[in-house]
């Protein structure tokens, strides 16, 4: 079909041709466009014109429904609507006594109304031939229509569409690689040589199923014991399946079917279920797993023991007691269980044990433990219960937690480290004896007028305790005077030491000179006393 934008320019083209209009003997009839291809049921515009130098009579011969849309000197435009099949309309013109004509080739295209692949067998044995058959109803032009049989994206056969309905067949050898393969039939209407595009219509995919089930039994993994009120996981797996996706798994405990989640691999599966122990199932139960594929099945079984094991009961007469209270601790289990209480040496294999505890401040927060043991299917099981003992005691304000003497330089930042203990936690304050000034526990900014004797008091509902804290603040002037005194003392000591050193040195020199003079005099006397 001619582009829609080209038709408005047609009158201008005809006017140009009119300027070169030949005589009646040379007049010709033209049609625009000369070829058209359109979808079935669509419309097309045709323009018939004559090169006659006189007024020509124009017309269009066609069995199609036509409507005159526009006209001018020696040209006329027609619309052909609801075109259902190929046609060759004829434009004619009478110029004087001479008649000429021109035809247009109209090609109608449409897709096949239906493309179907013959259903595949429910199960296809590996190694046997499989015949594929495709049918297509309708479609034109048939010369450009092809049917293609596909396995996934792989072309198995490509044949022209012949007959009504068109039919093509292909034979393939089924293999393990065909597991889950999708087979389809595609109709291709190739109108690219006509300036359009490649149109495709494809059938619904059909999946091929083949199967192979090993003779071995599935592997069943589960606990051998299951406590009432608990949930455990059961796994049933099997290898060598083909295709694994087609296999079904049934898991059951006794006569109860379990909800199963199945995961598949290439040639194996793994089915997981959660099994819950109930009081009605207490005792030995049969756990079974069946794998079904095609018309065959494989099964595995094992025994699961469901048991009841309540936790032991740890009893304190009171969980919160005052310091010095006698606390009775009892550990008790159900019949058939053996208990052990923390802090109590092992004794008889009995379901009950007890202990008496004298509560002290150090016992606050003590974890008491009660343990019970039960043998099930040859396995020894344990359960514990713990409770925390809370001991109420009065405030503690020891020297290690609150020092008694503090010396702070004036203007510095200091932190009073004072902490009280007790249950409940006591409220701690430190106030100066003279005026009741509060000494904050924490960082002071800056240390200035805090010197004095403070009474630190820890108070709670269990009583109170006090401790005196002596705080001395060294002023900056006092510090400078001490430095001056120290410097003076050091200077005096240095002078004395120097003078003493010089005096001793001069004294030693004089003694040395005197000794030398005596030695020289003695040598002279000895020389004179010797005879010539």
C-alpha positions as CSV (number, residue, x, y, z in Angstrom):
1,X,0.0,0.0,0.0
2,X,1.3,3.4,-0.9
3,X,2.3,5.6,2.1
4,X,-0.5,7.8,3.4
5,X,1.7,10.9,3.1
6,X,2.2,10.5,-0.7
7,X,-1.5,10.9,-1.7
8,X,-2.0,14.6,-0.9
9,X,0.8,15.5,-3.2
10,X,-0.8,13.6,-6.1
11,X,-2.9,16.6,-7.5
12,X,0.3,18.6,-7.7
13,X,1.9,15.7,-9.7
14,X,-1.1,15.6,-12.0
15,X,-1.0,19.3,-12.6
16,X,2.6,19.0,-13.6
17,X,1.8,16.3,-16.1
18,X,-1.0,18.4,-17.5
19,X,1.4,21.0,-18.5
20,X,3.0,18.4,-20.8
21,X,-0.3,17.0,-21.9
22,X,-0.1,15.1,-25.2
23,X,-2.7,15.1,-28.0
24,X,-5.6,12.6,-28.0
25,X,-3.7,10.1,-30.0
26,X,-0.9,9.9,-27.4
27,X,-3.1,10.0,-24.2
28,X,-2.4,7.3,-21.6
29,X,-4.1,6.0,-18.4
30,X,-2.1,5.7,-15.2
31,X,-2.9,4.2,-11.8
32,X,-1.2,5.0,-8.5
33,X,-0.1,2.8,-6.7
34,X,0.6,0.1,-9.2
35,X,1.0,-2.6,-6.5
36,X,-0.5,-2.9,-3.0
37,X,-0.3,-5.5,-0.3
38,X,-2.6,-5.2,2.7
39,X,-4.1,-7.2,5.5
40,X,-7.3,-9.0,4.7
41,X,-10.4,-6.9,5.3
42,X,-8.5,-3.5,5.0
43,X,-9.0,-0.7,2.5
44,X,-6.8,0.9,-0.2
45,X,-6.9,4.2,-2.0
46,X,-6.4,4.2,-5.8
47,X,-5.9,7.2,-8.1
48,X,-6.7,6.9,-11.8
49,X,-5.5,9.6,-14.1
50,X,-5.3,10.4,-17.8
51,X,-2.7,12.4,-19.8
52,X,-5.4,13.5,-22.3
53,X,-5.2,17.2,-23.4
54,X,-9.0,17.2,-23.3
55,X,-11.4,16.3,-20.6
56,X,-11.2,12.5,-20.2
57,X,-13.8,10.1,-18.9
58,X,-12.3,8.0,-16.0
59,X,-13.6,4.8,-14.4
60,X,-12.5,1.7,-12.4
61,X,-13.5,-1.9,-13.0
62,X,-13.4,-4.2,-10.0
63,X,-15.7,-6.7,-8.2
64,X,-14.6,-5.1,-4.9
65,X,-16.6,-2.5,-3.1
66,X,-15.5,0.9,-4.3
67,X,-16.2,4.5,-3.3
68,X,-15.2,7.7,-5.1
69,X,-13.3,9.9,-2.6
70,X,-12.0,12.8,-4.7
71,X,-11.6,14.0,-8.3
72,X,-10.1,16.7,-10.5
73,X,-9.3,17.5,-14.1
74,X,-8.5,14.1,-15.7
75,X,-7.9,12.3,-12.3
76,X,-10.2,10.5,-9.9
77,X,-9.6,8.8,-6.5
78,X,-11.3,5.6,-5.4
79,X,-11.4,3.7,-2.1
80,X,-11.6,-0.1,-2.2
81,X,-12.9,-1.4,1.2
82,X,-13.1,-4.8,2.9
83,X,-10.6,-6.4,0.6
84,X,-10.8,-10.1,1.3
85,X,-8.7,-11.7,-1.5
86,X,-6.1,-10.9,-4.2
87,X,-7.5,-8.8,-7.0
88,X,-6.4,-6.8,-10.1
89,X,-8.7,-3.7,-10.5
90,X,-8.5,-1.9,-13.9
91,X,-8.4,1.9,-14.4
92,X,-9.6,3.1,-17.8
93,X,-10.0,6.5,-19.5
94,X,-11.7,7.7,-22.7
95,X,-9.8,10.5,-24.4
96,X,-11.7,11.5,-27.5
97,X,-12.5,8.2,-29.3
98,X,-9.5,6.4,-27.8
99,X,-9.7,4.3,-24.6
100,X,-6.7,3.2,-22.6
101,X,-6.3,1.4,-19.2
102,X,-3.9,0.5,-16.4
103,X,-4.2,-2.2,-13.8
104,X,-3.1,-2.5,-10.1
105,X,-2.0,-5.8,-8.4
106,X,-3.5,-6.1,-4.9
107,X,-2.2,-8.9,-2.7
108,X,-4.0,-9.7,0.5
109,X,-2.2,-11.4,3.4
110,X,-3.4,-13.0,6.6
111,X,-2.2,-15.4,9.2
112,X,-3.3,-19.0,9.7
113,X,-6.4,-19.0,11.9
114,X,-5.1,-21.9,14.0
115,X,-1.8,-23.7,14.4
116,X,-1.8,-26.9,16.4
117,X,0.6,-29.6,17.3
118,X,-0.8,-33.1,17.7
119,X,-0.9,-34.1,21.4
120,X,2.2,-36.0,22.6
121,X,1.8,-39.4,24.3
122,X,1.5,-39.3,28.2
123,X,4.8,-41.2,28.6
124,X,7.5,-41.7,26.0
125,X,10.1,-44.4,26.5
126,X,13.7,-43.3,26.0
127,X,15.3,-44.6,22.8
128,X,12.0,-44.9,20.8
129,X,10.9,-42.8,17.8
130,X,8.5,-40.0,18.4
131,X,6.4,-38.7,15.5
132,X,5.5,-35.0,15.6
133,X,2.6,-33.7,13.5
134,X,1.5,-30.1,12.9
135,X,-1.6,-28.6,11.2
136,X,-2.3,-25.1,10.2
137,X,-5.7,-23.7,9.0
138,X,-5.8,-20.8,6.6
139,X,-3.0,-18.2,5.8
140,X,-2.0,-16.4,2.6
141,X,-0.2,-16.0,0.4
142,X,0.7,-19.6,0.6
143,X,3.9,-19.2,-1.4
144,X,5.3,-17.2,1.5
145,X,3.9,-19.5,4.2
146,X,6.1,-22.0,5.9
147,X,5.6,-24.4,8.9
148,X,8.5,-25.1,11.3
149,X,8.6,-27.9,13.9
150,X,10.7,-26.9,17.0
151,X,12.2,-28.5,20.0
152,X,12.8,-25.6,22.3
153,X,14.6,-23.2,19.9
154,X,16.0,-26.0,17.8
155,X,14.4,-26.4,14.3
156,X,13.6,-30.1,13.6
157,X,11.8,-29.6,10.3
158,X,10.9,-26.7,7.9
159,X,8.4,-27.4,5.2
160,X,6.1,-25.3,2.9
161,X,2.4,-25.1,3.9
162,X,0.5,-27.4,1.4
163,X,-3.1,-28.4,1.5
164,X,-6.0,-27.2,3.7
165,X,-5.4,-27.7,6.5
166,X,-1.6,-27.6,5.8
167,X,0.2,-30.6,7.4
168,X,3.8,-31.4,8.2
169,X,5.4,-34.3,10.1
170,X,8.8,-35.1,11.6
171,X,10.3,-38.0,13.5
172,X,12.8,-37.7,16.4
173,X,14.5,-40.3,18.6
174,X,13.6,-39.6,22.3
175,X,16.6,-39.3,24.6
176,X,17.3,-38.3,28.2
177,X,18.1,-34.9,26.8
178,X,14.5,-34.6,25.8
179,X,13.3,-34.6,29.4
180,X,11.0,-31.7,29.8
181,X,11.6,-30.4,26.3
182,X,8.9,-28.1,24.8
183,X,7.8,-28.9,21.3
184,X,6.0,-26.3,19.2
185,X,4.9,-25.6,15.6
186,X,5.5,-22.2,14.2
187,X,3.8,-20.7,11.0
188,X,6.0,-18.1,9.3
189,X,4.6,-15.6,6.7
190,X,7.6,-13.9,5.2
191,X,6.6,-10.7,3.5
192,X,10.0,-9.0,3.7
193,X,10.5,-9.3,-0.1
194,X,7.3,-7.2,-0.4
195,X,8.7,-4.5,1.9
196,X,6.9,-5.6,5.0
197,X,8.2,-8.0,7.7
198,X,8.3,-11.6,8.9
199,X,5.0,-12.5,10.7
200,X,4.9,-15.5,13.0
201,X,2.2,-17.5,14.7
202,X,3.1,-20.3,17.1
203,X,1.2,-23.2,18.7
204,X,0.9,-23.8,22.4
205,X,3.9,-25.7,23.6
206,X,3.7,-29.4,24.5
207,X,6.1,-31.0,27.0
208,X,7.5,-34.4,26.3
209,X,7.6,-36.8,29.3
210,X,9.8,-39.9,29.5
211,X,10.5,-41.9,32.7
212,X,13.0,-44.2,34.3
213,X,12.7,-45.4,38.0
214,X,15.6,-47.3,39.6
215,X,15.0,-50.6,41.4
216,X,16.7,-49.3,44.6
217,X,14.6,-48.0,47.5
218,X,14.6,-44.3,48.5
219,X,16.8,-43.2,51.3
220,X,14.8,-42.2,54.4
221,X,16.5,-39.9,57.0
222,X,14.7,-39.2,60.3
223,X,15.2,-39.1,64.1
224,X,14.6,-42.4,65.8
225,X,12.8,-40.7,68.7
226,X,10.4,-37.8,68.8
227,X,9.1,-36.0,71.9
228,X,5.4,-35.2,72.3
229,X,4.8,-31.6,71.4
230,X,8.0,-31.1,69.4
231,X,8.5,-31.0,65.6
232,X,11.3,-32.7,63.7
233,X,12.3,-32.8,60.1
234,X,12.1,-36.0,57.9
235,X,13.9,-36.3,54.6
236,X,13.3,-38.8,51.8
237,X,15.6,-38.7,48.8
238,X,16.3,-40.8,45.7
239,X,18.8,-40.7,42.9
240,X,18.7,-42.0,39.3
241,X,15.2,-40.7,38.5
242,X,14.3,-39.6,35.0
243,X,12.7,-37.2,34.9
244,X,12.9,-36.3,38.6
245,X,10.3,-33.5,38.1
246,X,7.6,-36.0,37.3
247,X,8.1,-38.1,40.4
248,X,5.7,-37.9,43.4
249,X,6.6,-38.5,47.0
250,X,4.3,-39.7,49.8
251,X,5.5,-39.4,53.4
252,X,3.3,-40.8,56.3
253,X,3.7,-41.4,60.0
254,X,1.3,-44.3,60.9
255,X,-1.9,-43.4,59.1
256,X,-1.2,-39.7,59.0
257,X,-0.1,-38.2,55.7
258,X,2.6,-35.6,56.1
259,X,2.7,-32.3,54.2
260,X,5.8,-32.6,52.0
261,X,8.1,-30.0,50.3
262,X,10.0,-31.5,47.3
263,X,13.1,-30.1,45.7
264,X,14.4,-31.5,42.4
265,X,17.8,-31.8,40.8
266,X,18.7,-33.2,37.4
267,X,18.2,-36.9,38.2
268,X,17.3,-36.9,41.9
269,X,14.8,-35.5,44.4
270,X,14.7,-34.7,48.1
271,X,11.4,-34.5,50.0
272,X,11.2,-32.7,53.4
273,X,8.3,-32.9,55.9
274,X,7.9,-31.8,59.5
275,X,6.5,-34.4,61.8
276,X,4.9,-33.4,65.1
277,X,4.7,-35.8,68.1
278,X,1.3,-36.1,69.8
279,X,0.2,-37.8,72.9
280,X,-2.0,-40.1,70.8
281,X,1.0,-41.4,68.9
282,X,3.2,-42.1,72.0
283,X,5.1,-45.3,71.4
284,X,6.6,-47.0,68.3
285,X,5.2,-45.6,65.0
286,X,5.9,-46.7,61.4
287,X,7.4,-43.9,59.2
288,X,7.1,-44.7,55.4
289,X,8.2,-42.9,52.2
290,X,7.0,-43.9,48.7
291,X,8.3,-42.5,45.4
292,X,6.0,-42.8,42.4
293,X,6.9,-42.3,38.7
294,X,4.9,-43.3,35.7
295,X,3.1,-46.5,36.8
296,X,5.8,-47.7,39.3
297,X,6.7,-47.0,42.9
298,X,9.5,-47.6,45.4
299,X,9.1,-47.5,49.2
300,X,11.2,-47.3,52.4
301,X,10.1,-47.7,56.1
302,X,11.6,-47.3,59.6
303,X,10.4,-47.1,63.2
304,X,10.0,-43.8,65.1
305,X,9.5,-43.8,68.8
306,X,7.3,-41.0,70.2
307,X,7.9,-40.2,73.9
308,X,6.8,-37.8,76.6
309,X,9.4,-36.0,78.7
310,X,8.1,-33.0,80.7
311,X,10.8,-30.7,82.1
312,X,11.5,-31.1,85.9
313,X,9.9,-28.7,88.4
314,X,12.3,-26.5,90.3
315,X,10.5,-24.9,93.3
316,X,11.8,-22.2,95.7
317,X,9.6,-21.5,98.7
318,X,10.3,-17.8,97.9
319,X,12.3,-16.4,95.0
320,X,12.9,-13.1,96.8
321,X,14.0,-13.4,100.4
322,X,15.8,-11.3,103.0
323,X,19.4,-11.9,103.9
324,X,19.7,-14.7,106.5
325,X,16.5,-16.5,105.4
326,X,16.5,-20.2,105.1
327,X,15.4,-21.1,101.6
328,X,14.1,-24.6,100.7
329,X,14.9,-25.7,97.1
330,X,13.0,-28.7,95.7
331,X,13.8,-30.4,92.4
332,X,11.1,-32.8,91.2
333,X,10.4,-34.8,88.0
334,X,7.7,-37.2,86.7
335,X,7.8,-40.9,87.4
336,X,10.5,-42.7,85.5
337,X,12.9,-39.6,85.5
338,X,16.0,-39.2,87.6
339,X,16.7,-35.7,89.0
340,X,19.8,-33.9,90.2
341,X,19.9,-30.5,92.0
342,X,22.8,-28.1,91.7
343,X,24.8,-27.9,94.9
344,X,23.5,-31.3,96.1
345,X,25.8,-34.4,95.8
346,X,24.4,-37.2,93.6
347,X,22.4,-39.6,95.7
348,X,19.7,-42.1,95.1
349,X,18.3,-42.5,91.5
350,X,15.0,-40.8,92.5
351,X,12.6,-38.4,90.9
352,X,12.9,-35.9,93.8
353,X,15.8,-33.9,95.5
354,X,15.8,-31.0,97.9
355,X,18.3,-28.6,99.6
356,X,18.2,-25.9,102.3
357,X,20.0,-22.7,101.6
358,X,21.0,-19.9,104.0
359,X,20.6,-16.8,101.9
360,X,23.4,-14.2,102.0
361,X,24.1,-11.0,100.1
362,X,26.5,-13.0,97.9
363,X,23.6,-15.3,96.9
364,X,21.7,-12.4,95.2
365,X,21.3,-13.4,91.5
366,X,22.3,-17.1,92.2
367,X,21.3,-19.4,89.4
368,X,19.8,-22.7,90.8
369,X,19.6,-25.6,88.4
370,X,17.5,-28.8,88.4
371,X,18.3,-31.6,85.9
372,X,16.2,-34.7,84.9
373,X,17.3,-37.7,82.9
374,X,15.2,-40.2,80.9
375,X,16.2,-43.2,78.7
376,X,14.3,-43.6,75.4
377,X,15.1,-46.2,72.8
378,X,18.6,-46.7,74.3
379,X,19.4,-43.0,74.4
380,X,19.8,-41.0,77.7
381,X,18.0,-37.6,77.5
382,X,18.4,-34.6,79.8
383,X,16.3,-31.6,80.6
384,X,17.1,-28.7,82.9
385,X,15.2,-25.9,84.7
386,X,16.8,-22.9,86.3
387,X,15.6,-20.2,88.6
388,X,17.3,-17.1,90.0
389,X,17.3,-16.3,93.7
390,X,16.9,-12.7,94.7
391,X,18.3,-11.7,98.2
392,X,17.3,-8.4,99.8
393,X,20.0,-6.8,101.9
394,X,20.8,-3.4,103.3
395,X,23.2,-0.8,101.8
396,X,26.9,-1.5,101.7
397,X,29.4,1.4,101.5
398,X,32.9,0.0,101.9
399,X,36.3,1.7,101.8
400,X,37.1,-0.1,98.5
401,X,34.1,1.5,97.0
402,X,34.3,4.9,98.5
403,X,37.8,6.2,99.6
404,X,37.9,8.4,102.8
405,X,40.6,11.0,102.0
406,X,40.8,13.1,98.8
407,X,43.2,15.9,97.9
408,X,42.4,17.9,94.8
409,X,44.2,20.9,93.2
410,X,42.0,24.0,92.9
411,X,40.6,24.6,89.4
412,X,41.0,21.0,88.1
413,X,38.3,18.6,87.1
414,X,37.9,15.6,89.4
415,X,35.6,12.7,89.8
416,X,34.4,11.5,93.2
417,X,34.4,7.7,93.0
418,X,31.9,6.5,95.5
419,X,29.5,3.6,95.0
420,X,27.0,1.9,97.3
421,X,25.7,-1.7,97.0
422,X,22.5,-3.2,98.1
423,X,19.2,-4.9,97.0
424,X,17.2,-2.8,96.3
425,X,19.9,-0.4,94.9
426,X,20.3,2.4,97.5
427,X,20.2,6.1,96.9
428,X,23.6,7.7,97.6
429,X,24.3,11.3,98.6
430,X,27.3,13.1,100.0
431,X,26.8,16.4,102.0
432,X,29.3,18.6,103.9
433,X,28.9,18.5,107.7
434,X,29.2,22.3,108.2
435,X,26.6,23.6,105.8
436,X,25.0,20.5,104.1
437,X,26.4,21.4,100.7
438,X,25.9,18.6,98.2
439,X,29.0,17.0,96.7
440,X,28.0,15.6,93.3
441,X,29.2,12.2,92.5
442,X,30.8,12.6,89.2
443,X,32.9,15.3,87.4
444,X,33.2,18.7,89.0
445,X,33.8,21.9,87.0
446,X,36.0,23.3,88.4
447,X,37.2,22.2,91.9
448,X,37.0,25.4,94.0
449,X,35.0,25.6,97.2
450,X,34.5,21.9,97.9
451,X,36.9,21.4,100.8
452,X,35.5,19.9,104.0
453,X,34.3,16.8,105.7
454,X,31.4,15.1,103.9
455,X,29.0,12.5,105.1
456,X,28.1,10.0,102.4
457,X,24.8,8.3,103.1
458,X,23.4,5.3,101.2
459,X,19.6,4.8,101.9
460,X,17.2,2.1,100.8
461,X,14.1,0.4,102.1
462,X,16.4,-2.1,103.8
463,X,18.1,0.6,105.9
464,X,21.0,3.1,105.6
465,X,24.7,3.3,106.1
466,X,27.1,6.4,106.3
467,X,30.7,7.0,105.6
468,X,32.8,10.2,106.1
469,X,34.9,11.6,103.2
470,X,37.6,14.2,103.8
471,X,38.3,16.5,100.9
472,X,41.2,18.9,100.9
473,X,41.5,21.5,98.1
474,X,45.0,23.0,97.5
475,X,44.9,26.6,96.4
476,X,47.1,28.0,93.7
477,X,48.8,30.5,96.2
478,X,49.7,27.8,98.6
479,X,51.2,25.9,95.7
480,X,53.3,28.8,94.6
481,X,54.6,29.5,98.1
482,X,55.6,25.8,98.5
483,X,57.4,26.1,95.2
484,X,59.3,29.3,96.3
485,X,60.3,27.7,99.6
486,X,61.5,24.6,97.9
487,X,63.6,26.7,95.4
488,X,65.1,28.7,98.3
489,X,66.0,25.6,100.3
490,X,67.6,24.1,97.2
491,X,69.6,27.3,96.6
492,X,70.8,27.5,100.2
493,X,71.8,23.9,100.2
494,X,73.6,24.4,96.9
495,X,75.6,27.4,98.4
496,X,76.5,25.5,101.6
497,X,77.7,22.5,99.6
498,X,79.7,24.7,97.2
499,X,81.4,26.6,100.1
500,X,82.2,23.4,102.0
501,X,83.7,21.9,98.8
502,X,85.9,25.0,98.3
503,X,87.0,25.1,101.9
504,X,88.0,21.5,102.0
505,X,89.8,21.9,98.7
506,X,91.9,24.8,99.9
507,X,92.7,23.0,103.2
508,X,93.9,19.9,101.2
509,X,96.1,22.1,99.1
510,X,97.8,23.7,102.2
511,X,98.4,20.3,103.8
512,X,99.9,19.1,100.6
513,X,102.3,22.1,100.3
514,X,103.3,21.7,104.0
515,X,104.1,18.0,103.4
516,X,106.2,18.9,100.4
517,X,108.2,21.5,102.4
518,X,108.9,19.0,105.2
519,X,110.1,16.4,102.7
520,X,112.5,18.9,101.0
521,X,114.0,20.0,104.4
522,X,114.5,16.4,105.5
523,X,116.4,15.6,102.3
524,X,118.7,18.6,102.8
525,X,119.6,17.5,106.4
526,X,120.4,14.0,105.2
527,X,122.7,15.4,102.5
528,X,124.7,17.6,105.0
529,X,125.2,14.7,107.5
530,X,126.8,12.5,104.9
531,X,130.8,12.7,105.2
532,X,132.7,13.8,102.1
